[in-house]
Amino acid sequence: MEQHPLLELFYKKDYRTFKKKSEQYVPADIAELMEELSPKDTLLFFRLLPKDTAVEVFSFLPSKIQSELSGQINEKELEQLMEDLYLDDKIDLLEEVPAHIVKRILSNTPDRERHVINQFLAYPDYSAGSLMTIEYVDLKKKMTVEEALNYIRKTCLSKETIYTLYVVDANRKLEGILSLRELLVADDEETIENIMTREYISVSTHEDQEDIATVFKKYDFLALPVTDKETRLVGIITIDDIVDVIEEENTEDFHKMGALQKPTAEYLTASVPILARQRITWLLVLMISATFTGNIIRHFEDILQTIVLLAAFIPMLMDTGGNAGAQSSTLIIRGMALGEIQMKDVFRVIRKELMVSLMVGIGLAVLNFLRIAYLEGYPTDIAFIVSVTLLATVMMAKIIGGILPIVAKKVDVDPAIMASPLITTIVDALSLIIYFNFASFLLGFNG
């Protein structure tokens, strides 16, 4: 595999060319390269980067490498780094690094900024307050367009985004918003209050990050204002932070749907004991819950001993039921995440899943009957029992898979928990009850 040109220059110790070439690459790509280096090489690599590039690269590095670098660089380098990082990136760093690194970083931060950082760190995890930045452009409504543009030119370099502008009064209450585009096309003598939009969407400081991500997706925002209880503007959340939130939430949901605990490290860097610990808890819960299935089989062991053929179809019925329930739950969970399905839609979901399951179930039952009776040569009564049970199982599984995530949301449980493993366990038990009871009734078995 061909080595990256920057790494090649680095390992050849052609540091002068390395420094010039590094300015031609995207900081995010350089950060990805640094993940391949040893801790010793990472420090040297970082120090060789031009100052402005180094700051941008640092913001893209994983928290583990950020923490290592923060502990290795000297006080002057740390002070320069903290001075140039955007505030929200500083907050993210401080939330991840060990306490002694936090102390070191804060000691190199001006008093006023340290006070602001401490305020941010006091907000609940995963809230708007913990995500926001205070590096935005605020205007007064009595400003003219010319005055506003001059103000933006003076302050824009210290702001994270200038594409959306916020109009506040003397008490910092948010009165309206406008885009930079609207400002640029307006007459110089026009006042801000005549061109600003008074109807805007904002979030509160304690709002959950998952709900904020939904707002961003719905309205295609680049930035969103954050206000306190008195509608005072306290910060903004930018799209780059929300992309990280969406990735984090999706990762968490995937792990829950796979019966895994929330990951504490990337797969390749996590130790075997950590990976085992993340998996064993849910496997233990599901294993214990699966004993219900064993109890049901033992309860009907008389009919199984009498009609041994019934046992051959248990895996097929259980697997099909579990898969059918997983299909429905996946669609409903995704729909809820996108805001397409609400609590009020529960009866529409039941009705739709009932019709879908009936159509799917009849198709599978007919094909299954033909396969069992004519291709495999089993008695028609056995084929009929299995096929009708299959129809009932698919219908039951799809309705349960559709309802359980909505019920979970209602009782403040993450719907992702009601995904494949848990639904499969429930459906397995119920499908066996249906199967054996129907077989007992149809075959006239009294034990």
N, C-alpha and C positions, 0 to 999 in steps of 0.2 A: 504494500500500500504506500502510495506516494506521500511524503511528509509535507505538511503545510509550509509554505515559504517562510513565514515568520518563525516557526519552530526551527526550521533549517538554519536560519540566520542566528537564532539564539544559541543553538548547540554548537555552531561554528565559532561563536564568540565574536561575530562581526556586529558589535553593538551599535556602531555608528549608523550602518545601513539599516539595522533593525529599528532604530528610533525613527528614522525617516519613513520607512515602509509602514510602520505601525499606524501612522496617521491616515493611511489610505484604506484601512479596514474598518468595518462597522464595529463599534465597541461591544455589542452583544456577541459577535463572532469571536472577538479576542477573548472575551470572558469564557466562552465555551472551550477555547484552546487551553486556557489556564487550568481547567478542570483535569487535564491529562498530566499535569506536572506534579512533581514531588513538592512537599512543603518548602524545602530549601530553594528549589528552582522557581517556585511560585513567587517568593519574595523578590528574588533578583529580577525576574521577568517583569513584575509589577513596577519595581523601581526604575527600570529602563524605559518605561512608557513615558511619553510627554505628559506633563502635569494635567492638562485638560482632558486628554484621552484617558489617563489613569482614573480620574474621578468618574467618568462615564462608565468605564469598564467595571469599576468597583460596584456600582449600583446594580450591575447585571450578574454579579457573582453569587453563587449559593451562599446561604448564611454561614455554613461551616467554614468556607474559605475566607469570607469577610471577617469572621471571628479570629481566625488564625492570623490574618494579616494585621488586624487591629492590635493584636498582642505582640507582633514582631517588629512593626515599624517604630521609629523613634518619635519622641514627643512633637517635634517640629513637623514631621511628615503627617502625623495624626491630626494636628491642629489645622494644617492646610487642607487635608482631606475633608474634615468635618466642616470647614468653612465653605467649601465649594459644593458639597452634597445638598440636594434639595431636602427640605425639612422632613417630608414624608419618608424619604429613603433613610434618613437618620433614625426616625422612629422605628421603621422596620428593622433596622440593624440592632437598635437597643433592645427590641423585644426578643431578639434571637440569641444574642451573645451572653456569655456568662457574666456574673455580677461584677467580677474584678475588671472586666473589659468595659462594662457600663460606667464604672467609677472613673476609669481612665479617660474615657471619651467625654464624660460630663465635665471633668476637670479641665478639659481643653475647649470648653464651650463658653461663650460670653454669658453673663448673668441673666440678661433679658431672654436670650434664647433657651437657656437652661430652664427657666421658669415655664416657658411655653412647652418645652419637651415634657416636663413633669406633668403638666396639665393633660397632654395627649396620652401619656402612659397611664393616667388615672381612668381613662375611658374603658368600658368593658371590652374584652377581646371580641373580635369579629363584629364590632359596631361601626357605625359611620364615623364616630369620633376617633376611633383608632386608625381609620383609613385615610382621613382627610389631610389636606395640606393647607397652610395659611398663605401660600405664595400665589396669590391671585391678584388681578387688577380690579380695584374698586374705584368708582367714580361718584361724583355728586351730580344731582339732577340739574343744578343751575349752571353747570359747566357748558361752555360751547363746544362744538365738535373740534374746533381748532385747539382749544385748551386741553381737551381730553387726549387728542393725538400727541400733543407735546408732552403731556404727563406720561403717556404710555412709552414714548421714546426714552424718557429719562429712567423709567423703572422696569422696563420689560426684561432686561438681562437677569434680574433677580427673581423673576416670576416663572413658575413652571409652565403655565399656559396663558396666552393672551387672546385666544380665539373667542372666548366668551367673557364678557365684561359685566360687572355687577354694580348696580346703583344702590347706594346706601345713604341714609340720612345721618344727622349728627350723632344719633344714638346707635349707629351701625345696624339699624333695622333695614332689612332688604326691601327695596321699593320696586325694583324691576331689573331686567337684564337686557342686553343687546349683544349682537355679534360684532366682531371686528369688521366684517364685510359691510354691515349696515352703517357702521361709523365711517368707513372709508368713502362710501358713495353719497353720504349726506353733505349738505352745504356747510361750509366752515362756521357760519354764524348761527346755525341751528343749535338749539339747546338740547341737552341729553334727554330731558323729560319729555320732549316732543317726539323722540324717535325710539325710546325704550319700550319694551314690552312689559306691561304691568302684571300680566297673567303668566306665572312661571310655576315650575314644579321643583320642589325642594324636599330634602329628607331631614329628619331630626338626628341629633348626635347619637342617640341610643338605638337607632334603627338597625336591624340585623343586616349584615352584608349580603346575605342571600336575597333578601327583599330588594336591596339596592341594585343588585345585579339584574334583577327582573325589570326594574325601571329603566336601566341603561339599554337593555335589549329591546324593550317595548318602544322607546322613543328615539333610539339611535343617538344618544347624547355623547358628546366628547368630554363634557364636564357637568357636574351636578352640584348645586349649592347645598351646604349643610347649615341649618339654623338651630338655635336653641328654643326654649319654650316661649320666649318673647319675640320670636321671628328675627332675632339678631343674627347676622351673618357671622359664622365662626370659622368657616373654612369651605373648601370645595373638594370633591372627589373626582379624579381624572380617569379617563378610560384605561390607561395603562395599569392602574391599580385594580380596576374591575376585571380586566382580563385575567390577572393573577387569581382573583377571588373565584371567578368562574371555573378556572382550572382546578383550584383547590377544592371547591364544592363538588365538582364532577368526580374528582379522584376519590373524595370521601364517600360519595354515593356508590361508586363502583366497588369500593371495598366492602361497604355494607351489603350490597347486593350479592357479593361473593362470599359473605359470611366471614369477613376479615375485620380486625380492629384497625383503627386509623393508623396509617404508617407514621413512624417517627423519623424515618430516613429513607433515602432512595434504595431501591432493591439491591443494586450491585454493591452499595457501600454498607448496607445493613448486615449485622452479624447473623449467623445461623440461629443462636438462641433468641434474638429479637424477632426474627421472622417466625420462629416456632411459637413464641409467646403470642404473637398477633393472631395466629391461626387456631390455637388449641382451645381457646375459650368458647368460641362459637361452635367448633366441632364437638366439644363436650356437651354443650346445650342441645345441639341437634341430635347427638347420639342418644342422649337420655330421652329426648322427646320421641325418638324413633322406637323406643321400647314399647310405646303404645301400639305400634304396628305389629310387633312381635306378640303382644298380648292378644290382639284381635285374631291373629292366625292360630294361636293356641286355643282360643275360645271355640274356633270352628274346626279343630283338628279332626273331629269325628267325621265330618262330611269330606274332608280332604283324604282321610284314610279310605273312605268308602268309594269316593270318585276322585282318584288320583289325577285324572286328566286336568282337573280344575287348577292344580298347582302350576301347570306349565304356562298359564296365561297371566299369572300374578305380576311378573316383571313388566310385561308389555302394558298392562293396565296402569300400573303405578307410574311408569316412565311417561306414558302419554298424558296422564293427568297432570303430572308435575310440569311437563313442557307446555301444556295448554295454559295452566295457571301462570307460568312464568311469562308467556307471551303477553297476556292481558295486563299483568302487574307492571311489566316494563313499559308498555304503552301509556298506562295511566300515570305512572310515576313521572315519565317524561312530559306528559301533558300538563301535569300539576306544576312541574318545574318551570315550564314555559308560560304558565298562567292561562293555559287553554282550558283547563278543567278546574272548577271550583267546588266547594262543598255543596252548593245548591244543585249541582249537576248529578248527584248520586243516583237519582232515579232514571235519568237519561242514560247513565253509564250501565245500570242494571238492564234496562230495556235493550240497549244496543248489544251488550255482551250476550244476552239471552238469545237474540236473533242470530248473532254470529255463531255462537256455540251450537245452536240447533242446526244451522246449515253445515258447519264443519263436522259436527258429531254424526249427523245422518250419513254424510259422505264417507267418513271413516268407518262407521258401523257396517254399512253395506259392503264396502270393499273387504272389511275384515271377515264378515260372514262368508263371502264367496271364497276367500283365501282358506279359512279354517275348514269349511264344509267340503269344498270341491277340489282344492289344490292339495290340502294336507290330509283330507279324508277323515276328519273327526266327525262324530255323530252330530246331526243337525241341532239337537237340543242343546248340546254344549256350545256349538257355534252361535246359537241364538242367545244363550245366557251371556256369553262373552261380549257379543256385539251390542246387546242392549245395555249391559253394564258400561261398555265403552262410551256409548252415547250419553248416559247419565253422568259418567265421570267427567267427560269433556265439558258438559254444560255446567256442572257443579264447579269444576276447576276454574273456568273462565269467569264465572260470576264472583267466586271468592277472590280470584286474582284482581278483578276490577274494583271490588268493594273494599278489601282490606287496606290498601294504601290511603283511601279517602278517610276511612275510620281512624287510621293511625294519625293522620293530619288533624283530625277533630280532637283527639286526646293528647295533642302535642308530642307525638312520637314521630321520629323521622320516617317518612313513607318508604325510604330505601330499605329499611329493616324488613319490610313486608315483601321482600323480593324472593327470588328463586328458592333459596334453601328453606326458609320458613314455610312458604306456601306449599312447596313440595312435600314437606313433612305432614302438613295438615291434610292435603289432598290424598296422600298415600293412605292415611288412616281411614278417611271417609270412603275412598273408592273400594277398599277391602270390605268395609261394612256393607256397602251396597252390593258388592259382588256375591258375598257369601249368603246374605239374607235373600237375595233374589234367587240364587241357586237353590237354597233350601226350600223356598216357596214353590218354585217351578218344578223341582224334582220330587216334591212331596217328602222331603227328608225331615224327620222329627228327632234326629239325634239318636 
